[in-house]
Amino acid sequence: MKRRNVFLFFVLPFLGVFVFFSLASFLGQADLKKRTEILVRDQLLATADILRVTVSHLLDEGTPPDETLESALSGEDLYFMALLDADRNILAWNSRYEGYLPLSLREARPGESGIIDSPAGKIFSELSTLTIKDGRRFHLYLGYTMSGMEEMIALSRRTAFLLSGLILLAGALFFRGLFQLQSRFMAKAREAEAERLEKERFREISAFTSGVAHEIKNPLNSLALLLELLLRKAPPETRGNLELGKSQVRTIARIVDRFSSAVKPVRPVATALDLGDVLRLAAGSFAAEDPESSTRLCVEVEPGIRLTGDGDLLVQALLNLLKNAAEASSSTPVRVEGRRKKKKVEIWVRDRGPGIPPQAITRVFEPFYTTKEKGMGIGLFLAKKIVEAHGGTIEARSREGEGTEFRIELPGA
Amino acid sequence: MNNRVALIPILAALVVGPAAGQTVGHFYDVDKEVKIEGVVRQISLEPRYKGTAPFLVLSVEDSRDAKRYSVEVSPSWFFNQDIHGGEKVTVVGSLAGGPGEVPTVIAREVRWRGETFILRDKRGFPSWQGGPQRKRGIRRFGSF
């Protein structure tokens, strides 16, 4: 799935849901505020009624206005309170804040209530009228704090913000993960596609090479036979040339064989093996092929390491690696190590040659890729094919000027 | 006589008078806002509200009619300025019942030396009281 599609199918719906949630939350907040205000207003009106009755009772008893207010005072919720006579002259008042009595006697209407915004928060105010037993009328002006309500609304708002933040954070983390996953998937898909194309190309080359090899080998065999016959009948002075021709034909046949073996599928015949035997056989084969270089070979193997595989093929793979290492380093030792690593078997082949440049190290296992003048680029490719046919892996590491090491990992028995 | 008296809290504390006899009308009445432009004649610290710090009170002579006003500014710690006698001030505030015959103005805004100090909001809420976190007990007033 392309990044654009991920955005369309996942990110956009998430953002839509988030916007919807935020909108619903905002509307819910507004509704909650409205309902709470109504509730608080009703409650405060009821409280004001009680206070009014208390004040009336105290005034009936002849309590002076200032003492009346003092006696009627209750709780921290009352911000201010004033007792006015019928002509709206203030008889007594109290306020939590110095000189603060936000009553406009010009504008105030008895029975009215309202909400005043003050720096200390919202204040519910009410001007009401009360009549005592002797018929005298008074006005009572009250201001209650609505801080409890505001705190509740603020808490609800904070919770909504926190929730939104958490949703956004979770979404961001989720989509980051999703994009990473998608990137990895895309990279793997590209790799798989490249591998498929490579295999297809290789199949075509294999088919072509097999065909060519088959077509060449028959005339080559005939030619070799003909040269053999000529050699028997030829005078001594021409035998040298005929021997040379025969040798050249053998070289061509060997090259054709190597090409054929490179393109043939590897089908190991698995048997129980001892790693030490495999390494020693490989070293023996190497000594037979290149006795001079074999003196630089050093084999170290832990005893008793068992594995399952095709001995001949594994020896062939190791031989290719050894030849490669020996060719890379003309005089320095070539070390082979075999050891167990948990349930796997590890084989290291190290040389102290000039190393492989970084741009070439990724290509050393490609067929027909070589940096040597005489090489055909088949040895390492074949080694990889054999190791992979055994369910193992092979990798090459190199540092220029310090040498190269090949690591083979095979399943243990 | 040097009338430029620096307002140093220690010295000012010496001129604190007795608790002024308050009247029930001594509150910030939004219906009685006035503006005075005049000269500071006297500076004092007076206990205006029960249980609070002394208030800075300026005796201001109105430049238009030479009438004297007692201007209640704020608690001394809030208006922490070096004001002197003889300086010009412009006061916006509310006329309130004062302790004596001199009319009292509860200041909302004081303009002095080109600066404007906001002491209360338009309804008279004191700026030094902060927000809802600062809860205090009810100040008794009007029953002295």
Interface residues (C-beta under 8 A of the other chain):
Chain A: D66 E67 L69 E70 L73 E76 L78 I90 L91 A92 W93 N94 S95 R96 Y97 E98 G99 Y100 L101 P102 L103 S104 L105 R106 I116 S118 P119 A120 G121 T145 S147 E150
Chain B: V24 G25 H26 F27 Y28 D29 V30 D31 R48 Y49 T52 E72 A96 I106 R120 D121 R123 G124 F125 P126 S127 Q129 G130 G131 P132 R134 K135 R136 G137 I138 R139 R140 F141 G142 S143
